[in-house]
Amino acid sequence: MNTKVFFKNIFILFIIIALTLTMAGCKDTGDTNAQNQKSNEIKFPVTIKDSMGRDVTIEKEPLRIVSLSPSNTEIIFALGLGDRLVGVTDYCDYPEEAKTKEKIGGFSNPSIEKIISLNPDLVLATTMHEKPVKKLEEMKIPVIVLEPKNIDEMLDSLILVGKATGKEDNAKALVESLKNRINSVKEKVASIPDDKKPKVFYELWPSPITTVGPGTFVNDLIVQAGGKNIAGDADKPYPVYSQEIIVEKNPDIIIFSHHGTSGQSKEDILKRPGWENINAIKNNKVFYVDENIIQRPTPRLVDGLEEFAKIIHPEIFK
């Protein structure tokens, strides 16, 4: 009987020791995870260099952000910071939630008084906001200027805003995802010979006929999607072409985005006098694409790239 009691006590003691070690291991793991999470957090203050070459120091993690452009607003939401956005312009319309935010005026003429009244700890501006930037700097309000000129610089802007807001990990994950999509398009068109790439005319505005040249997002998208921009050799970003030049360059594809503002449709373009011998007209290759996914420097540029790829090379992107 005593022997049984002895072994019973030994067994109980063993169970207690095992449970103690298990709990200690869980605590160590929890402490380690907490330490790792803490080490991954952005430590403030942080100093970043913006698109104007300005060194901007942000003393603490921004919790009240004001955006002075639709593209900056999209970036804030893309990084999961929509709940911190306290002010946007009248033209900030994406995502839908942006329309519910407090308005600070127009894109080119935001109200400084309204911005200050929102007590922001970070403002995202563009190069056209030189006067507001100076005024806000005088008020000791941190302002970051974003002005990406191509897809790669747009991706850099995501990382920059992520670092400035303590969301660098979110930004890096988003950029990696976008790069995978971009590379997928590039890989599929990489083997297309230059003489097999369709000539593309993007009509920015119908009267006078205005297109896009080097240094524009649309030119970047056309090239990366495996096309040849007929204005790729222009001496300025937004050249004005005569009808005779368009006929002479004879594009295989015409893409436009101005329907909502010009009132012109695909049918109107197809019926233009003197354009009947243009390849794009003869082959009914005129396409409308939403301007917001090809002209705003936001993650949606990648949507625009994929849309262009389907238009330019339908045989590959079905």
PAMI-860895 format. One record per residue (C-alpha): residue number from 0; chain; x, y, z. Coordinates in nm, 3 decimals, m for minus. Example, Ala and Ser with C-alpha at 12.3 -4.5 7.8 and 13.67 -1.06 7.14 Angstrom:
BEGIN
[0,'A',[1.230,m0.450,0.780]],
[1,'A',[1.367,m0.106,0.714]],
This chain:
BEGIN
[0,'A',[0.000,0.000,0.000]],
[1,'A',[0.284,0.239,0.094]],
[2,'A',[0.459,0.155,m0.231]],
[3,'A',[0.151,0.250,m0.429]],
[4,'A',[0.125,0.579,m0.241]],
[5,'A',[0.494,0.650,m0.307]],
[6,'A',[0.463,0.599,m0.684]],
[7,'A',[0.140,0.797,m0.689]],
[8,'A',[0.316,1.094,m0.526]],
[9,'A',[0.609,1.063,m0.769]],
[10,'A',[0.366,1.068,m1.063]],
[11,'A',[0.189,1.378,m0.932]],
[12,'A',[0.522,1.552,m0.877]],
[13,'A',[0.627,1.472,m1.236]],
[14,'A',[0.303,1.622,m1.371]],
[15,'A',[0.355,1.940,m1.168]],
[16,'A',[0.713,1.981,m1.297]],
[17,'A',[0.602,1.922,m1.657]],
[18,'A',[0.325,2.180,m1.630]],
[19,'A',[0.562,2.433,m1.474]],
[20,'A',[0.816,2.391,m1.755]],
[21,'A',[0.544,2.420,m2.019]],
[22,'A',[0.407,2.741,m1.869]],
[23,'A',[0.757,2.887,m1.843]],
[24,'A',[0.819,2.802,m2.209]],
[25,'A',[0.496,2.973,m2.311]],
[26,'A',[0.591,3.280,m2.111]],
[27,'A',[0.935,3.292,m2.273]],
[28,'A',[0.778,3.256,m2.617]],
[29,'A',[0.528,3.528,m2.539]],
[30,'A',[0.803,3.757,m2.414]],
[31,'A',[1.012,3.684,m2.724]],
[32,'A',[0.718,3.754,m2.956]],
[33,'A',[0.646,4.078,m2.775]],
[34,'A',[1.012,4.179,m2.802]],
[35,'A',[1.021,4.095,m3.174]],
[36,'A',[0.701,4.292,m3.234]],
[37,'A',[0.844,4.586,m3.043]],
[38,'A',[1.170,4.571,m3.241]],
[39,'A',[0.974,4.582,m3.567]],
[40,'A',[0.791,4.900,m3.468]],
[41,'A',[0.910,5.231,m3.613]],
[42,'A',[1.077,5.435,m3.342]],
[43,'A',[1.001,5.805,m3.339]],
[44,'A',[1.123,6.063,m3.409]],
[45,'A',[1.202,5.971,m3.771]],
[46,'A',[1.353,6.187,m4.044]],
[47,'A',[1.270,6.128,m4.410]],
[48,'A',[1.363,6.302,m4.734]],
[49,'A',[1.062,6.393,m4.945]],
[50,'A',[1.019,6.456,m5.320]],
[51,'A',[1.144,6.815,m5.283]],
[52,'A',[1.464,6.695,m5.121]],
[53,'A',[1.350,6.831,m4.784]],
[54,'A',[1.453,6.653,m4.463]],
[55,'A',[1.133,6.625,m4.261]],
[56,'A',[1.141,6.512,m3.898]],
[57,'A',[0.828,6.359,m3.746]],
[58,'A',[0.855,6.367,m3.369]],
[59,'A',[0.579,6.117,m3.287]],
[60,'A',[0.360,5.864,m3.464]],
[61,'A',[0.102,6.064,m3.665]],
[62,'A',[m0.257,6.003,m3.558]],
[63,'A',[m0.421,6.299,m3.736]],
[64,'A',[m0.332,6.320,m4.105]],
[65,'A',[m0.447,6.571,m4.367]],
[66,'A',[m0.413,6.502,m4.741]],
[67,'A',[m0.389,6.781,m4.998]],
[68,'A',[m0.440,6.562,m5.307]],
[69,'A',[m0.653,6.266,m5.424]],
[70,'A',[m0.340,6.055,m5.485]],
[71,'A',[m0.209,6.110,m5.133]],
[72,'A',[m0.551,6.020,m4.995]],
[73,'A',[m0.545,5.691,m5.187]],
[74,'A',[m0.201,5.611,m5.050]],
[75,'A',[m0.315,5.670,m4.693]],
[76,'A',[m0.607,5.429,m4.738]],
[77,'A',[m0.388,5.174,m4.920]],
[78,'A',[m0.163,5.159,m4.613]],
[79,'A',[m0.458,5.096,m4.384]],
[80,'A',[m0.449,5.444,m4.229]],
[81,'A',[m0.794,5.564,m4.328]],
[82,'A',[m0.901,5.598,m3.965]],
[83,'A',[m0.624,5.854,m3.909]],
[84,'A',[m0.727,6.073,m4.201]],
[85,'A',[m0.903,6.381,m4.066]],
[86,'A',[m0.902,6.608,m4.374]],
[87,'A',[m0.910,6.572,m4.754]],
[88,'A',[m0.971,6.789,m5.061]],
[89,'A',[m1.301,6.829,m5.241]],
[90,'A',[m1.164,6.604,m5.516]],
[91,'A',[m1.062,6.309,m5.299]],
[92,'A',[m1.311,6.048,m5.421]],
[93,'A',[m1.141,5.711,m5.375]],
[94,'A',[m1.201,5.491,m5.193]],
[95,'A',[m1.567,5.568,m5.121]],
[96,'A',[m1.490,5.633,m4.755]],
[97,'A',[m1.273,5.930,m4.858]],
[98,'A',[m1.587,6.122,m4.951]],
[99,'A',[m1.701,6.116,m4.587]],
[100,'A',[m1.391,6.289,m4.453]],
[101,'A',[m1.376,6.657,m4.353]],
[102,'A',[m1.306,6.882,m4.653]],
[103,'A',[m1.021,7.135,m4.652]],
[104,'A',[m1.095,7.296,m4.991]],
[105,'A',[m0.978,7.237,m5.346]],
[106,'A',[m0.669,7.063,m5.472]],
[107,'A',[m0.495,7.382,m5.586]],
[108,'A',[m0.635,7.613,m5.317]],
[109,'A',[m0.671,7.432,m4.983]],
[110,'A',[m0.777,7.638,m4.681]],
[111,'A',[m0.484,7.685,m4.444]],
[112,'A',[m0.722,7.791,m4.167]],
[113,'A',[m0.927,7.473,m4.208]],
[114,'A',[m0.616,7.254,m4.209]],
[115,'A',[m0.485,7.413,m3.890]],
[116,'A',[m0.826,7.379,m3.721]],
[117,'A',[m0.807,7.001,m3.770]],
[118,'A',[m0.492,6.995,m3.553]],
[119,'A',[m0.295,6.759,m3.782]],
[120,'A',[0.035,6.601,m3.681]],
[121,'A',[0.117,6.523,m4.047]],
[122,'A',[0.017,6.676,m4.381]],
[123,'A',[0.080,6.512,m4.720]],
[124,'A',[0.121,6.765,m5.003]],
[125,'A',[0.247,6.788,m5.363]],
[126,'A',[0.491,7.023,m5.536]],
[127,'A',[0.205,7.254,m5.635]],
[128,'A',[0.144,7.332,m5.266]],
[129,'A',[0.455,7.543,m5.213]],
[130,'A',[0.276,7.827,m5.028]],
[131,'A',[0.071,7.600,m4.797]],
[132,'A',[0.384,7.398,m4.720]],
[133,'A',[0.576,7.709,m4.611]],
[134,'A',[0.285,7.831,m4.398]],
[135,'A',[0.241,7.494,m4.227]],
[136,'A',[0.615,7.469,m4.164]],
[137,'A',[0.597,7.806,m3.986]],
[138,'A',[0.325,7.652,m3.767]],
[139,'A',[0.560,7.361,m3.685]],
[140,'A',[0.330,7.113,m3.860]],
[141,'A',[0.525,6.835,m4.039]],
[142,'A',[0.458,6.830,m4.415]],
[143,'A',[0.575,6.565,m4.660]],
[144,'A',[0.573,6.650,m5.031]],
[145,'A',[0.509,6.359,m5.270]],
[146,'A',[0.563,6.398,m5.645]],
[147,'A',[0.642,6.060,m5.806]],
[148,'A',[0.695,6.071,m6.182]],
[149,'A',[0.675,5.700,m6.270]],
[150,'A',[0.568,5.365,m6.126]],
[151,'A',[0.896,5.304,m5.943]],
[152,'A',[0.879,5.643,m5.773]],
[153,'A',[0.518,5.574,m5.676]],
[154,'A',[0.636,5.257,m5.500]],
[155,'A',[0.907,5.459,m5.324]],
[156,'A',[0.637,5.701,m5.205]],
[157,'A',[0.451,5.414,m5.039]],
[158,'A',[0.763,5.318,m4.842]],
[159,'A',[0.826,5.681,m4.749]],
[160,'A',[0.473,5.733,m4.614]],
[161,'A',[0.489,5.398,m4.438]],
[162,'A',[0.805,5.502,m4.258]],
[163,'A',[0.661,5.843,m4.169]],
[164,'A',[0.347,5.691,m4.017]],
[165,'A',[0.493,5.389,m3.839]],
[166,'A',[0.352,5.151,m4.102]],
[167,'A',[0.669,5.061,m4.292]],
[168,'A',[0.595,4.687,m4.269]],
[169,'A',[0.252,4.743,m4.426]],
[170,'A',[0.412,4.951,m4.699]],
[171,'A',[0.679,4.692,m4.775]],
[172,'A',[0.419,4.415,m4.800]],
[173,'A',[0.205,4.626,m5.035]],
[174,'A',[0.504,4.718,m5.253]],
[175,'A',[0.611,4.355,m5.278]],
[176,'A',[0.262,4.257,m5.391]],
[177,'A',[0.251,4.536,m5.651]],
[178,'A',[0.600,4.450,m5.779]],
[179,'A',[0.493,4.088,m5.830]],
[180,'A',[0.204,4.204,m6.049]],
[181,'A',[0.427,4.445,m6.242]],
[182,'A',[0.691,4.178,m6.300]],
[183,'A',[0.425,3.935,m6.419]],
[184,'A',[0.331,4.179,m6.697]],
[185,'A',[0.694,4.255,m6.784]],
[186,'A',[0.785,3.888,m6.809]],
[187,'A',[0.499,3.814,m7.047]],
[188,'A',[0.591,4.093,m7.290]],
[189,'A',[0.969,4.065,m7.257]],
[190,'A',[1.009,3.833,m7.555]],
[191,'A',[0.798,4.041,m7.797]],
[192,'A',[1.019,4.178,m8.079]],
[193,'A',[1.020,4.555,m8.117]],
[194,'A',[0.859,4.536,m8.462]],
[195,'A',[0.569,4.337,m8.314]],
[196,'A',[0.483,4.596,m8.052]],
[197,'A',[0.167,4.790,m8.148]],
[198,'A',[0.187,5.167,m8.190]],
[199,'A',[m0.034,5.333,m7.927]],
[200,'A',[m0.187,5.681,m7.928]],
[201,'A',[m0.321,5.805,m7.596]],
[202,'A',[m0.554,6.101,m7.636]],
[203,'A',[m0.543,6.319,m7.330]],
[204,'A',[m0.772,6.583,m7.483]],
[205,'A',[m0.948,6.604,m7.821]],
[206,'A',[m0.929,6.978,m7.902]],
[207,'A',[m0.654,7.063,m7.948]],
[208,'A',[m0.537,6.704,m7.979]],
[209,'A',[m0.313,6.655,m7.676]],
[210,'A',[m0.124,6.337,m7.599]],
[211,'A',[0.142,6.217,m7.353]],
[212,'A',[0.515,6.193,m7.402]],
[213,'A',[0.822,6.101,m7.194]],
[214,'A',[0.806,6.164,m6.821]],
[215,'A',[0.440,6.073,m6.782]],
[216,'A',[0.271,5.781,m6.611]],
[217,'A',[0.081,5.687,m6.927]],
[218,'A',[0.398,5.667,m7.135]],
[219,'A',[0.551,5.446,m6.865]],
[220,'A',[0.246,5.219,m6.868]],
[221,'A',[0.238,5.187,m7.249]],
[222,'A',[0.605,5.087,m7.263]],
[223,'A',[0.584,4.840,m6.972]],
[224,'A',[0.272,4.683,m7.124]],
[225,'A',[0.459,4.605,m7.446]],
[226,'A',[0.349,4.893,m7.666]],
[227,'A',[0.515,5.183,m7.846]],
[228,'A',[0.390,5.531,m7.763]],
[229,'A',[0.369,5.732,m8.086]],
[230,'A',[0.465,6.037,m7.877]],
[231,'A',[0.747,5.860,m7.697]],
[232,'A',[1.001,6.074,m7.884]],
[233,'A',[0.829,6.406,m7.810]],
[234,'A',[1.032,6.688,m7.659]],
[235,'A',[0.782,6.756,m7.379]],
[236,'A',[0.548,6.555,m7.156]],
[237,'A',[0.220,6.675,m7.308]],
[238,'A',[0.264,6.758,m7.679]],
[239,'A',[m0.014,6.894,m7.897]],
[240,'A',[m0.044,6.711,m8.232]],
[241,'A',[m0.226,6.806,m8.548]],
[242,'A',[m0.464,6.563,m8.714]],
[243,'A',[m0.210,6.522,m8.994]],
[244,'A',[0.055,6.400,m8.748]],
[245,'A',[m0.183,6.142,m8.602]],
[246,'A',[m0.267,6.014,m8.952]],
[247,'A',[0.102,6.003,m9.043]],
[248,'A',[0.202,5.813,m8.728]],
[249,'A',[m0.087,5.573,m8.793]],
[250,'A',[m0.140,5.419,m8.446]],
[251,'A',[m0.260,5.061,m8.417]],
[252,'A',[m0.444,5.134,m8.092]],
[253,'A',[m0.612,5.448,m7.957]],
[254,'A',[m0.680,5.485,m7.584]],
[255,'A',[m0.867,5.779,m7.431]],
[256,'A',[m0.997,5.882,m7.088]],
[257,'A',[m1.168,6.216,m7.145]],
[258,'A',[m1.523,6.094,m7.210]],
[259,'A',[m1.659,6.229,m6.880]],
[260,'A',[m1.520,6.578,m6.939]],
[261,'A',[m1.517,6.616,m7.318]],
[262,'A',[m1.841,6.431,m7.385]],
[263,'A',[m1.677,6.241,m7.671]],
[264,'A',[m1.727,5.867,m7.694]],
[265,'A',[m1.558,5.582,m7.876]],
[266,'A',[m1.813,5.617,m8.156]],
[267,'A',[m1.725,5.986,m8.197]],
[268,'A',[m1.356,5.899,m8.236]],
[269,'A',[m1.431,5.620,m8.484]],
[270,'A',[m1.630,5.865,m8.700]],
[271,'A',[m1.377,6.149,m8.708]],
[272,'A',[m1.335,6.283,m9.065]],
[273,'A',[m0.995,6.202,m9.214]],
[274,'A',[m0.918,5.927,m8.965]],
[275,'A',[m1.074,5.643,m9.162]],
[276,'A',[m0.737,5.509,m9.284]],
[277,'A',[m0.576,5.493,m8.939]],
[278,'A',[m0.518,5.129,m8.840]],
[279,'A',[m0.685,5.172,m8.501]],
[280,'A',[m0.998,5.310,m8.666]],
[281,'A',[m1.008,5.048,m8.944]],
[282,'A',[m0.969,4.765,m8.692]],
[283,'A',[m1.204,4.911,m8.429]],
[284,'A',[m0.927,4.932,m8.170]],
[285,'A',[m1.036,5.236,m7.974]],
[286,'A',[m1.058,5.189,m7.597]],
[287,'A',[m1.174,5.392,m7.298]],
[288,'A',[m0.977,5.361,m6.971]],
[289,'A',[m1.058,5.538,m6.644]],
[290,'A',[m0.810,5.824,m6.609]],
[291,'A',[m0.781,5.773,m6.232]],
[292,'A',[m0.602,5.439,m6.271]],
[293,'A',[m0.345,5.568,m6.519]],
[294,'A',[m0.282,5.929,m6.418]],
[295,'A',[m0.284,5.924,m6.037]],
[296,'A',[0.042,5.812,m5.871]],
[297,'A',[m0.120,5.549,m5.649]],
[298,'A',[m0.120,5.169,m5.626]],
[299,'A',[m0.401,5.172,m5.884]],
[300,'A',[m0.138,5.248,m6.150]],
[301,'A',[m0.077,4.874,m6.146]],
[302,'A',[m0.445,4.821,m6.229]],
[303,'A',[m0.386,5.058,m6.519]],
[304,'A',[m0.080,4.864,m6.632]],
[305,'A',[m0.277,4.540,m6.637]],
[306,'A',[m0.562,4.710,m6.824]],
[307,'A',[m0.319,4.845,m7.086]],
[308,'A',[m0.158,4.502,m7.121]],
[309,'A',[m0.495,4.344,m7.200]],
[310,'A',[m0.566,4.611,m7.460]],
[311,'A',[m0.223,4.611,m7.625]],
[312,'A',[m0.164,4.235,m7.617]],
[313,'A',[m0.500,4.055,m7.590]],
[314,'A',[m0.336,3.746,m7.736]],
[315,'A',[m0.126,3.718,m7.418]],
[316,'A',[m0.352,3.865,m7.149]],
[317,'A',[m0.681,3.687,m7.203]],
